[in-house]
Amino acid sequence: MKLNMGNTDRIIRVVVAIVLGVLYFTGLITGTIGIVAMVLAAVFILTSLVGTCPLYLPFGIRTNSKKDKK
């Protein structure tokens, strides 16, 4: 699988996932919205760790530079 996410994109996703987790666990977001937020946070963490976003593939989006390719 080719990497299509740059470091900045990955860091932003991790920060957003942390913020969503904090909002959920402090009770500021609950119910269905809270569950959706936690699923989104999990997806952000997973894609950040893998370095590939499946939604970028069909559109040909790449946020990494050519030197980051593997």
PyMOL Python script that loads the backbone (N, CA, C, O; Angstrom):
from pymol import cmd

cmd.read_pdbstr("""\
ATOM      1  N   MET A   1       0.841  -1.168   0.000  1.00  0.00           N
ATOM      2  CA  MET A   1       0.000   0.000   0.000  1.00  0.00           C
ATOM      3  C   MET A   1       0.893   1.239   0.000  1.00  0.00           C
ATOM      4  O   MET A   1       1.816   1.348   0.808  1.00  0.00           O
ATOM      5  N   LYS A   2       0.617   2.158  -0.898  1.00  0.00           N
ATOM      6  CA  LYS A   2       1.414   3.376  -0.986  1.00  0.00           C
ATOM      7  C   LYS A   2       0.956   4.400   0.041  1.00  0.00           C
ATOM      8  O   LYS A   2      -0.236   4.561   0.303  1.00  0.00           O
ATOM      9  N   LEU A   3       1.923   5.075   0.605  1.00  0.00           N
ATOM     10  CA  LEU A   3       1.603   6.139   1.547  1.00  0.00           C
ATOM     11  C   LEU A   3       1.062   7.342   0.777  1.00  0.00           C
ATOM     12  O   LEU A   3       1.621   7.722  -0.252  1.00  0.00           O
ATOM     13  N   ASN A   4      -0.013   7.936   1.267  1.00  0.00           N
ATOM     14  CA  ASN A   4      -0.548   9.122   0.614  1.00  0.00           C
ATOM     15  C   ASN A   4      -0.827  10.246   1.613  1.00  0.00           C
ATOM     16  O   ASN A   4      -1.500  11.224   1.288  1.00  0.00           O
ATOM     17  N   MET A   5      -0.302  10.093   2.834  1.00  0.00           N
ATOM     18  CA  MET A   5      -0.498  11.115   3.856  1.00  0.00           C
ATOM     19  C   MET A   5       0.856  11.644   4.319  1.00  0.00           C
ATOM     20  O   MET A   5       1.769  10.876   4.623  1.00  0.00           O
ATOM     21  N   GLY A   6       0.966  12.953   4.365  1.00  0.00           N
ATOM     22  CA  GLY A   6       2.180  13.580   4.848  1.00  0.00           C
ATOM     23  C   GLY A   6       2.172  13.679   6.372  1.00  0.00           C
ATOM     24  O   GLY A   6       1.167  13.389   7.022  1.00  0.00           O
ATOM     25  N   ASN A   7       3.293  14.089   6.920  1.00  0.00           N
ATOM     26  CA  ASN A   7       3.429  14.191   8.370  1.00  0.00           C
ATOM     27  C   ASN A   7       2.454  15.193   8.973  1.00  0.00           C
ATOM     28  O   ASN A   7       1.876  14.932  10.028  1.00  0.00           O
ATOM     29  N   THR A   8       2.262  16.330   8.321  1.00  0.00           N
ATOM     30  CA  THR A   8       1.339  17.344   8.834  1.00  0.00           C
ATOM     31  C   THR A   8      -0.082  16.798   8.889  1.00  0.00           C
ATOM     32  O   THR A   8      -0.783  17.001   9.880  1.00  0.00           O
ATOM     33  N   ASP A   9      -0.508  16.118   7.850  1.00  0.00           N
ATOM     34  CA  ASP A   9      -1.834  15.516   7.792  1.00  0.00           C
ATOM     35  C   ASP A   9      -2.007  14.503   8.921  1.00  0.00           C
ATOM     36  O   ASP A   9      -3.047  14.470   9.578  1.00  0.00           O
ATOM     37  N   ARG A  10      -0.999  13.689   9.140  1.00  0.00           N
ATOM     38  CA  ARG A  10      -1.062  12.668  10.186  1.00  0.00           C
ATOM     39  C   ARG A  10      -1.130  13.299  11.577  1.00  0.00           C
ATOM     40  O   ARG A  10      -1.888  12.837  12.430  1.00  0.00           O
ATOM     41  N   ILE A  11      -0.354  14.338  11.808  1.00  0.00           N
ATOM     42  CA  ILE A  11      -0.352  15.009  13.113  1.00  0.00           C
ATOM     43  C   ILE A  11      -1.699  15.669  13.381  1.00  0.00           C
ATOM     44  O   ILE A  11      -2.219  15.591  14.494  1.00  0.00           O
ATOM     45  N   ILE A  12      -2.263  16.317  12.370  1.00  0.00           N
ATOM     46  CA  ILE A  12      -3.565  16.963  12.524  1.00  0.00           C
ATOM     47  C   ILE A  12      -4.633  15.933  12.871  1.00  0.00           C
ATOM     48  O   ILE A  12      -5.481  16.185  13.727  1.00  0.00           O
ATOM     49  N   ARG A  13      -4.600  14.775  12.217  1.00  0.00           N
ATOM     50  CA  ARG A  13      -5.578  13.729  12.501  1.00  0.00           C
ATOM     51  C   ARG A  13      -5.451  13.211  13.933  1.00  0.00           C
ATOM     52  O   ARG A  13      -6.461  12.956  14.589  1.00  0.00           O
ATOM     53  N   VAL A  14      -4.228  13.056  14.418  1.00  0.00           N
ATOM     54  CA  VAL A  14      -4.032  12.583  15.788  1.00  0.00           C
ATOM     55  C   VAL A  14      -4.544  13.624  16.782  1.00  0.00           C
ATOM     56  O   VAL A  14      -5.193  13.277  17.768  1.00  0.00           O
ATOM     57  N   VAL A  15      -4.254  14.890  16.526  1.00  0.00           N
ATOM     58  CA  VAL A  15      -4.716  15.961  17.426  1.00  0.00           C
ATOM     59  C   VAL A  15      -6.247  16.014  17.445  1.00  0.00           C
ATOM     60  O   VAL A  15      -6.844  16.139  18.514  1.00  0.00           O
ATOM     61  N   VAL A  16      -6.879  15.922  16.290  1.00  0.00           N
ATOM     62  CA  VAL A  16      -8.346  15.931  16.227  1.00  0.00           C
ATOM     63  C   VAL A  16      -8.914  14.723  16.971  1.00  0.00           C
ATOM     64  O   VAL A  16      -9.909  14.848  17.684  1.00  0.00           O
ATOM     65  N   ALA A  17      -8.293  13.563  16.810  1.00  0.00           N
ATOM     66  CA  ALA A  17      -8.753  12.360  17.498  1.00  0.00           C
ATOM     67  C   ALA A  17      -8.637  12.521  19.013  1.00  0.00           C
ATOM     68  O   ALA A  17      -9.529  12.098  19.748  1.00  0.00           O
ATOM     69  N   ILE A  18      -7.558  13.122  19.480  1.00  0.00           N
ATOM     70  CA  ILE A  18      -7.378  13.354  20.919  1.00  0.00           C
ATOM     71  C   ILE A  18      -8.443  14.316  21.437  1.00  0.00           C
ATOM     72  O   ILE A  18      -9.027  14.089  22.497  1.00  0.00           O
ATOM     73  N   VAL A  19      -8.694  15.384  20.694  1.00  0.00           N
ATOM     74  CA  VAL A  19      -9.716  16.355  21.099  1.00  0.00           C
ATOM     75  C   VAL A  19     -11.086  15.681  21.158  1.00  0.00           C
ATOM     76  O   VAL A  19     -11.833  15.902  22.111  1.00  0.00           O
ATOM     77  N   LEU A  20     -11.429  14.872  20.171  1.00  0.00           N
ATOM     78  CA  LEU A  20     -12.716  14.175  20.180  1.00  0.00           C
ATOM     79  C   LEU A  20     -12.806  13.219  21.362  1.00  0.00           C
ATOM     80  O   LEU A  20     -13.853  13.117  22.001  1.00  0.00           O
ATOM     81  N   GLY A  21     -11.722  12.523  21.652  1.00  0.00           N
ATOM     82  CA  GLY A  21     -11.706  11.621  22.798  1.00  0.00           C
ATOM     83  C   GLY A  21     -11.897  12.349  24.112  1.00  0.00           C
ATOM     84  O   GLY A  21     -12.647  11.888  24.972  1.00  0.00           O
ATOM     85  N   VAL A  22     -11.233  13.476  24.279  1.00  0.00           N
ATOM     86  CA  VAL A  22     -11.374  14.268  25.498  1.00  0.00           C
ATOM     87  C   VAL A  22     -12.807  14.780  25.631  1.00  0.00           C
ATOM     88  O   VAL A  22     -13.382  14.732  26.718  1.00  0.00           O
ATOM     89  N   LEU A  23     -13.386  15.270  24.537  1.00  0.00           N
ATOM     90  CA  LEU A  23     -14.770  15.754  24.577  1.00  0.00           C
ATOM     91  C   LEU A  23     -15.734  14.638  24.956  1.00  0.00           C
ATOM     92  O   LEU A  23     -16.686  14.865  25.702  1.00  0.00           O
ATOM     93  N   TYR A  24     -15.493  13.440  24.447  1.00  0.00           N
ATOM     94  CA  TYR A  24     -16.365  12.314  24.759  1.00  0.00           C
ATOM     95  C   TYR A  24     -16.213  11.874  26.215  1.00  0.00           C
ATOM     96  O   TYR A  24     -17.208  11.699  26.919  1.00  0.00           O
ATOM     97  N   PHE A  25     -14.987  11.698  26.660  1.00  0.00           N
ATOM     98  CA  PHE A  25     -14.757  11.172  28.000  1.00  0.00           C
ATOM     99  C   PHE A  25     -15.031  12.186  29.109  1.00  0.00           C
ATOM    100  O   PHE A  25     -15.182  11.799  30.268  1.00  0.00           O
ATOM    101  N   THR A  26     -15.098  13.465  28.780  1.00  0.00           N
ATOM    102  CA  THR A  26     -15.492  14.460  29.778  1.00  0.00           C
ATOM    103  C   THR A  26     -16.999  14.684  29.776  1.00  0.00           C
ATOM    104  O   THR A  26     -17.521  15.429  30.606  1.00  0.00           O
ATOM    105  N   GLY A  27     -17.698  14.041  28.845  1.00  0.00           N
ATOM    106  CA  GLY A  27     -19.150  14.130  28.814  1.00  0.00           C
ATOM    107  C   GLY A  27     -19.706  15.326  28.063  1.00  0.00           C
ATOM    108  O   GLY A  27     -20.908  15.585  28.120  1.00  0.00           O
ATOM    109  N   LEU A  28     -18.854  16.057  27.360  1.00  0.00           N
ATOM    110  CA  LEU A  28     -19.347  17.210  26.601  1.00  0.00           C
ATOM    111  C   LEU A  28     -20.109  16.796  25.345  1.00  0.00           C
ATOM    112  O   LEU A  28     -21.001  17.514  24.892  1.00  0.00           O
ATOM    113  N   ILE A  29     -19.760  15.645  24.785  1.00  0.00           N
ATOM    114  CA  ILE A  29     -20.549  15.083  23.691  1.00  0.00           C
ATOM    115  C   ILE A  29     -20.962  13.674  24.110  1.00  0.00           C
ATOM    116  O   ILE A  29     -20.135  12.886  24.569  1.00  0.00           O
ATOM    117  N   THR A  30     -22.239  13.370  23.949  1.00  0.00           N
ATOM    118  CA  THR A  30     -22.774  12.090  24.388  1.00  0.00           C
ATOM    119  C   THR A  30     -23.726  11.537  23.341  1.00  0.00           C
ATOM    120  O   THR A  30     -23.968  12.158  22.306  1.00  0.00           O
ATOM    121  N   GLY A  31     -24.254  10.376  23.626  1.00  0.00           N
ATOM    122  CA  GLY A  31     -25.255   9.762  22.759  1.00  0.00           C
ATOM    123  C   GLY A  31     -24.693   9.367  21.403  1.00  0.00           C
ATOM    124  O   GLY A  31     -23.536   8.968  21.272  1.00  0.00           O
ATOM    125  N   THR A  32     -25.549   9.492  20.407  1.00  0.00           N
ATOM    126  CA  THR A  32     -25.181   9.094  19.045  1.00  0.00           C
ATOM    127  C   THR A  32     -24.027   9.939  18.511  1.00  0.00           C
ATOM    128  O   THR A  32     -23.127   9.414  17.856  1.00  0.00           O
ATOM    129  N   ILE A  33     -24.049  11.214  18.780  1.00  0.00           N
ATOM    130  CA  ILE A  33     -22.971  12.101  18.323  1.00  0.00           C
ATOM    131  C   ILE A  33     -21.643  11.666  18.953  1.00  0.00           C
ATOM    132  O   ILE A  33     -20.604  11.675  18.293  1.00  0.00           O
ATOM    133  N   GLY A  34     -21.688  11.293  20.211  1.00  0.00           N
ATOM    134  CA  GLY A  34     -20.483  10.831  20.895  1.00  0.00           C
ATOM    135  C   GLY A  34     -19.928   9.553  20.299  1.00  0.00           C
ATOM    136  O   GLY A  34     -18.716   9.413  20.135  1.00  0.00           O
ATOM    137  N   ILE A  35     -20.810   8.621  19.974  1.00  0.00           N
ATOM    138  CA  ILE A  35     -20.371   7.364  19.359  1.00  0.00           C
ATOM    139  C   ILE A  35     -19.772   7.627  17.993  1.00  0.00           C
ATOM    140  O   ILE A  35     -18.728   7.069  17.654  1.00  0.00           O
ATOM    141  N   VAL A  36     -20.418   8.469  17.206  1.00  0.00           N
ATOM    142  CA  VAL A  36     -19.892   8.816  15.878  1.00  0.00           C
ATOM    143  C   VAL A  36     -18.527   9.495  16.014  1.00  0.00           C
ATOM    144  O   VAL A  36     -17.615   9.225  15.232  1.00  0.00           O
ATOM    145  N   ALA A  37     -18.391  10.368  17.002  1.00  0.00           N
ATOM    146  CA  ALA A  37     -17.110  11.054  17.227  1.00  0.00           C
ATOM    147  C   ALA A  37     -16.013  10.058  17.586  1.00  0.00           C
ATOM    148  O   ALA A  37     -14.879  10.192  17.125  1.00  0.00           O
ATOM    149  N   MET A  38     -16.343   9.060  18.407  1.00  0.00           N
ATOM    150  CA  MET A  38     -15.332   8.073  18.802  1.00  0.00           C
ATOM    151  C   MET A  38     -14.940   7.178  17.623  1.00  0.00           C
ATOM    152  O   MET A  38     -13.772   6.815  17.482  1.00  0.00           O
ATOM    153  N   VAL A  39     -15.894   6.827  16.793  1.00  0.00           N
ATOM    154  CA  VAL A  39     -15.579   6.038  15.593  1.00  0.00           C
ATOM    155  C   VAL A  39     -14.689   6.852  14.670  1.00  0.00           C
ATOM    156  O   VAL A  39     -13.713   6.330  14.131  1.00  0.00           O
ATOM    157  N   LEU A  40     -15.012   8.122  14.482  1.00  0.00           N
ATOM    158  CA  LEU A  40     -14.191   8.998  13.653  1.00  0.00           C
ATOM    159  C   LEU A  40     -12.783   9.139  14.230  1.00  0.00           C
ATOM    160  O   LEU A  40     -11.799   9.129  13.490  1.00  0.00           O
ATOM    161  N   ALA A  41     -12.694   9.271  15.541  1.00  0.00           N
ATOM    162  CA  ALA A  41     -11.383   9.367  16.192  1.00  0.00           C
ATOM    163  C   ALA A  41     -10.576   8.095  15.963  1.00  0.00           C
ATOM    164  O   ALA A  41      -9.375   8.160  15.702  1.00  0.00           O
ATOM    165  N   ALA A  42     -11.228   6.941  16.059  1.00  0.00           N
ATOM    166  CA  ALA A  42     -10.531   5.665  15.830  1.00  0.00           C
ATOM    167  C   ALA A  42     -10.032   5.565  14.392  1.00  0.00           C
ATOM    168  O   ALA A  42      -8.917   5.102  14.147  1.00  0.00           O
ATOM    169  N   VAL A  43     -10.854   5.997  13.449  1.00  0.00           N
ATOM    170  CA  VAL A  43     -10.446   5.977  12.035  1.00  0.00           C
ATOM    171  C   VAL A  43      -9.260   6.916  11.811  1.00  0.00           C
ATOM    172  O   VAL A  43      -8.322   6.575  11.091  1.00  0.00           O
ATOM    173  N   PHE A  44      -9.305   8.098  12.430  1.00  0.00           N
ATOM    174  CA  PHE A  44      -8.197   9.045  12.295  1.00  0.00           C
ATOM    175  C   PHE A  44      -6.900   8.464  12.852  1.00  0.00           C
ATOM    176  O   PHE A  44      -5.842   8.602  12.237  1.00  0.00           O
ATOM    177  N   ILE A  45      -6.978   7.817  14.010  1.00  0.00           N
ATOM    178  CA  ILE A  45      -5.780   7.218  14.601  1.00  0.00           C
ATOM    179  C   ILE A  45      -5.253   6.104  13.704  1.00  0.00           C
ATOM    180  O   ILE A  45      -4.052   6.033  13.445  1.00  0.00           O
ATOM    181  N   LEU A  46      -6.144   5.232  13.227  1.00  0.00           N
ATOM    182  CA  LEU A  46      -5.734   4.114  12.386  1.00  0.00           C
ATOM    183  C   LEU A  46      -5.082   4.594  11.091  1.00  0.00           C
ATOM    184  O   LEU A  46      -4.019   4.100  10.715  1.00  0.00           O
ATOM    185  N   THR A  47      -5.707   5.547  10.411  1.00  0.00           N
ATOM    186  CA  THR A  47      -5.135   6.027   9.157  1.00  0.00           C
ATOM    187  C   THR A  47      -3.816   6.768   9.396  1.00  0.00           C
ATOM    188  O   THR A  47      -2.928   6.743   8.543  1.00  0.00           O
ATOM    189  N   SER A  48      -3.689   7.420  10.538  1.00  0.00           N
ATOM    190  CA  SER A  48      -2.425   8.097  10.853  1.00  0.00           C
ATOM    191  C   SER A  48      -1.309   7.095  11.073  1.00  0.00           C
ATOM    192  O   SER A  48      -0.181   7.313  10.629  1.00  0.00           O
ATOM    193  N   LEU A  49      -1.611   6.003  11.752  1.00  0.00           N
ATOM    194  CA  LEU A  49      -0.600   4.978  11.991  1.00  0.00           C
ATOM    195  C   LEU A  49      -0.183   4.271  10.703  1.00  0.00           C
ATOM    196  O   LEU A  49       0.994   3.976  10.501  1.00  0.00           O
ATOM    197  N   VAL A  50      -1.160   4.003   9.832  1.00  0.00           N
ATOM    198  CA  VAL A  50      -0.879   3.298   8.581  1.00  0.00           C
ATOM    199  C   VAL A  50      -0.246   4.228   7.549  1.00  0.00           C
ATOM    200  O   VAL A  50       0.595   3.796   6.761  1.00  0.00           O
ATOM    201  N   GLY A  51      -0.643   5.499   7.547  1.00  0.00           N
ATOM    202  CA  GLY A  51      -0.095   6.469   6.604  1.00  0.00           C
ATOM    203  C   GLY A  51      -0.827   6.518   5.282  1.00  0.00           C
ATOM    204  O   GLY A  51      -0.369   7.156   4.334  1.00  0.00           O
ATOM    205  N   THR A  52      -1.972   5.841   5.214  1.00  0.00           N
ATOM    206  CA  THR A  52      -2.764   5.820   3.986  1.00  0.00           C
ATOM    207  C   THR A  52      -4.218   6.108   4.319  1.00  0.00           C
ATOM    208  O   THR A  52      -4.787   5.512   5.234  1.00  0.00           O
ATOM    209  N   CYS A  53      -4.811   7.022   3.573  1.00  0.00           N
ATOM    210  CA  CYS A  53      -6.229   7.325   3.740  1.00  0.00           C
ATOM    211  C   CYS A  53      -6.976   6.726   2.536  1.00  0.00           C
ATOM    212  O   CYS A  53      -6.754   7.152   1.403  1.00  0.00           O
ATOM    213  N   PRO A  54      -7.853   5.747   2.772  1.00  0.00           N
ATOM    214  CA  PRO A  54      -8.571   5.125   1.657  1.00  0.00           C
ATOM    215  C   PRO A  54      -9.434   6.104   0.863  1.00  0.00           C
ATOM    216  O   PRO A  54      -9.652   5.901  -0.331  1.00  0.00           O
ATOM    217  N   LEU A  55      -9.924   7.155   1.504  1.00  0.00           N
ATOM    218  CA  LEU A  55     -10.748   8.128   0.779  1.00  0.00           C
ATOM    219  C   LEU A  55      -9.930   8.983  -0.170  1.00  0.00           C
ATOM    220  O   LEU A  55     -10.480   9.554  -1.111  1.00  0.00           O
ATOM    221  N   TYR A  56      -8.630   9.082   0.055  1.00  0.00           N
ATOM    222  CA  TYR A  56      -7.763   9.841  -0.846  1.00  0.00           C
ATOM    223  C   TYR A  56      -7.504   9.085  -2.152  1.00  0.00           C
ATOM    224  O   TYR A  56      -7.289   9.707  -3.192  1.00  0.00           O
ATOM    225  N   LEU A  57      -7.522   7.762  -2.108  1.00  0.00           N
ATOM    226  CA  LEU A  57      -7.135   6.949  -3.264  1.00  0.00           C
ATOM    227  C   LEU A  57      -7.975   7.198  -4.521  1.00  0.00           C
ATOM    228  O   LEU A  57      -7.394   7.438  -5.580  1.00  0.00           O
ATOM    229  N   PRO A  58      -9.319   7.153  -4.460  1.00  0.00           N
ATOM    230  CA  PRO A  58     -10.086   7.344  -5.697  1.00  0.00           C
ATOM    231  C   PRO A  58      -9.937   8.735  -6.308  1.00  0.00           C
ATOM    232  O   PRO A  58     -10.116   8.913  -7.513  1.00  0.00           O
ATOM    233  N   PHE A  59      -9.611   9.712  -5.474  1.00  0.00           N
ATOM    234  CA  PHE A  59      -9.485  11.084  -5.960  1.00  0.00           C
ATOM    235  C   PHE A  59      -8.056  11.463  -6.314  1.00  0.00           C
ATOM    236  O   PHE A  59      -7.809  12.548  -6.841  1.00  0.00           O
ATOM    237  N   GLY A  60      -7.117  10.574  -6.029  1.00  0.00           N
ATOM    238  CA  GLY A  60      -5.715  10.840  -6.347  1.00  0.00           C
ATOM    239  C   GLY A  60      -5.085  11.897  -5.463  1.00  0.00           C
ATOM    240  O   GLY A  60      -4.113  12.540  -5.861  1.00  0.00           O
ATOM    241  N   ILE A  61      -5.625  12.086  -4.270  1.00  0.00           N
ATOM    242  CA  ILE A  61      -5.093  13.099  -3.358  1.00  0.00           C
ATOM    243  C   ILE A  61      -3.880  12.534  -2.641  1.00  0.00           C
ATOM    244  O   ILE A  61      -3.889  11.391  -2.184  1.00  0.00           O
ATOM    245  N   ARG A  62      -2.836  13.346  -2.547  1.00  0.00           N
ATOM    246  CA  ARG A  62      -1.624  12.979  -1.814  1.00  0.00           C
ATOM    247  C   ARG A  62      -1.199  14.200  -1.021  1.00  0.00           C
ATOM    248  O   ARG A  62      -1.075  15.293  -1.573  1.00  0.00           O
ATOM    249  N   THR A  63      -0.976  14.017   0.269  1.00  0.00           N
ATOM    250  CA  THR A  63      -0.515  15.128   1.078  1.00  0.00           C
ATOM    251  C   THR A  63       0.947  14.971   1.448  1.00  0.00           C
ATOM    252  O   THR A  63       1.504  15.807   2.160  1.00  0.00           O
ATOM    253  N   ASN A  64       1.570  13.904   0.969  1.00  0.00           N
ATOM    254  CA  ASN A  64       2.992  13.736   1.245  1.00  0.00           C
ATOM    255  C   ASN A  64       3.808  14.198   0.044  1.00  0.00           C
ATOM    256  O   ASN A  64       3.325  14.226  -1.088  1.00  0.00           O
ATOM    257  N   SER A  65       5.044  14.555   0.317  1.00  0.00           N
ATOM    258  CA  SER A  65       5.913  14.978  -0.776  1.00  0.00           C
ATOM    259  C   SER A  65       6.507  13.746  -1.447  1.00  0.00           C
ATOM    260  O   SER A  65       6.405  12.633  -0.931  1.00  0.00           O
ATOM    261  N   LYS A  66       7.115  13.955  -2.578  1.00  0.00           N
ATOM    262  CA  LYS A  66       7.690  12.838  -3.325  1.00  0.00           C
ATOM    263  C   LYS A  66       8.803  12.142  -2.538  1.00  0.00           C
ATOM    264  O   LYS A  66       9.013  10.940  -2.702  1.00  0.00           O
ATOM    265  N   LYS A  67       9.509  12.875  -1.697  1.00  0.00           N
ATOM    266  CA  LYS A  67      10.589  12.254  -0.926  1.00  0.00           C
ATOM    267  C   LYS A  67      10.062  11.358   0.178  1.00  0.00           C
ATOM    268  O   LYS A  67      10.810  10.539   0.713  1.00  0.00           O
ATOM    269  N   ASP A  68       8.762  11.497   0.539  1.00  0.00           N
ATOM    270  CA  ASP A  68       8.156  10.650   1.568  1.00  0.00           C
ATOM    271  C   ASP A  68       7.643   9.314   1.020  1.00  0.00           C
ATOM    272  O   ASP A  68       7.226   8.453   1.795  1.00  0.00           O
ATOM    273  N   LYS A  69       7.669   9.130  -0.304  1.00  0.00           N
ATOM    274  CA  LYS A  69       7.133   7.919  -0.912  1.00  0.00           C
ATOM    275  C   LYS A  69       7.906   6.689  -0.465  1.00  0.00           C
ATOM    276  O   LYS A  69       9.120   6.731  -0.265  1.00  0.00           O
ATOM    277  N   LYS A  70       7.167   5.588  -0.313  1.00  0.00           N
ATOM    278  CA  LYS A  70       7.797   4.306  -0.010  1.00  0.00           C
ATOM    279  C   LYS A  70       7.174   3.245  -0.851  1.00  0.00           C
ATOM    280  O   LYS A  70       7.556   2.078  -0.757  1.00  0.00           O
TER     281      LYS A  70
END
""", "prot")
cmd.dss("prot")
cmd.show_as("cartoon", "prot")
cmd.util.cbc("prot")
cmd.orient("prot")
